[in-house]
Amino acid sequence: MAEYDAAKASGEGSAILRREGLYHSHILEWRAARDAGALTALGTRKSPVPEGRRRSAKAAELE
């Protein structure tokens, strides 16, 4: 969405949407969600497992 918003010329935004297989309605929905605070709420969630107690990827694979 940031890349689309940064596109200056009208054809640049359309090219981004085509490249990513998106429609303009996706951008409108994501902007509405961002403005409502939905996207920031998802980005600030912390893991329920404390940092020191997390298993390494190798330990999880071995288990």
C-alpha positions as a Markdown table, in Angstrom:
| # | Residue | x | y | z |
|---|---|---|---|---|
| 1 | Met | 0.0 | 0.0 | 0.0 |
| 2 | Ala | 2.9 | 2.3 | 0.7 |
| 3 | Glu | 4.3 | 1.7 | -2.7 |
| 4 | Tyr | 1.0 | 2.4 | -4.3 |
| 5 | Asp | 0.6 | 5.6 | -2.3 |
| 6 | Ala | 4.1 | 6.7 | -3.3 |
| 7 | Ala | 3.4 | 6.2 | -7.0 |
| 8 | Lys | 3.2 | 9.7 | -8.5 |
| 9 | Ala | 2.0 | 9.2 | -12.0 |
| 10 | Ser | -1.5 | 7.6 | -12.6 |
| 11 | Gly | 0.0 | 4.8 | -14.6 |
| 12 | Glu | 2.4 | 3.8 | -11.9 |
| 13 | Gly | -0.3 | 2.9 | -9.5 |
| 14 | Ser | -2.1 | 0.8 | -12.1 |
| 15 | Ala | 1.1 | -1.0 | -13.0 |
| 16 | Ile | 1.6 | -1.9 | -9.3 |
| 17 | Leu | -1.9 | -3.3 | -9.0 |
| 18 | Arg | -1.5 | -5.4 | -12.2 |
| 19 | Arg | 1.9 | -6.7 | -11.1 |
| 20 | Glu | 0.6 | -7.8 | -7.7 |
| 21 | Gly | -2.8 | -9.1 | -9.0 |
| 22 | Leu | -4.8 | -6.6 | -7.0 |
| 23 | Tyr | -7.8 | -4.4 | -7.6 |
| 24 | His | -8.3 | -0.8 | -6.6 |
| 25 | Ser | -11.0 | -1.9 | -4.2 |
| 26 | His | -8.3 | -3.8 | -2.2 |
| 27 | Ile | -6.5 | -0.5 | -1.6 |
| 28 | Leu | -9.7 | 1.2 | -0.5 |
| 29 | Glu | -10.5 | -1.6 | 1.9 |
| 30 | Trp | -7.0 | -1.6 | 3.4 |
| 31 | Arg | -7.0 | 2.2 | 3.7 |
| 32 | Ala | -10.3 | 2.0 | 5.6 |
| 33 | Ala | -8.9 | -0.7 | 7.9 |
| 34 | Arg | -5.8 | 1.4 | 8.5 |
| 35 | Asp | -7.8 | 4.5 | 9.3 |
| 36 | Ala | -10.0 | 2.5 | 11.7 |
| 37 | Gly | -6.8 | 1.3 | 13.5 |
| 38 | Ala | -7.2 | -2.4 | 12.6 |
| 39 | Leu | -3.8 | -2.7 | 10.9 |
| 40 | Thr | -1.9 | -1.1 | 13.8 |
| 41 | Ala | -3.7 | -3.3 | 16.3 |
| 42 | Leu | -2.5 | -6.4 | 14.4 |
| 43 | Gly | 1.1 | -5.1 | 14.2 |
| 44 | Thr | 1.5 | -4.5 | 18.0 |
| 45 | Arg | 0.6 | -7.9 | 19.3 |
| 46 | Lys | 3.2 | -9.5 | 21.5 |
| 47 | Ser | 4.0 | -13.1 | 21.7 |
| 48 | Pro | 2.5 | -14.9 | 24.7 |
| 49 | Val | 5.8 | -16.7 | 25.3 |
| 50 | Pro | 8.5 | -14.7 | 27.1 |
| 51 | Glu | 11.6 | -14.1 | 25.1 |
| 52 | Gly | 13.8 | -16.4 | 27.3 |
| 53 | Arg | 11.4 | -19.3 | 27.0 |
| 54 | Arg | 11.1 | -19.6 | 23.3 |
| 55 | Arg | 12.3 | -22.7 | 21.6 |
| 56 | Ser | 14.7 | -22.4 | 18.8 |
| 57 | Ala | 13.6 | -23.6 | 15.4 |
| 58 | Lys | 16.0 | -26.5 | 15.6 |
| 59 | Ala | 14.6 | -27.6 | 19.0 |
| 60 | Ala | 11.1 | -27.4 | 17.7 |
| 61 | Glu | 12.0 | -29.5 | 14.7 |
| 62 | Leu | 13.7 | -32.1 | 16.8 |
| 63 | Glu | 10.8 | -32.3 | 19.1 |
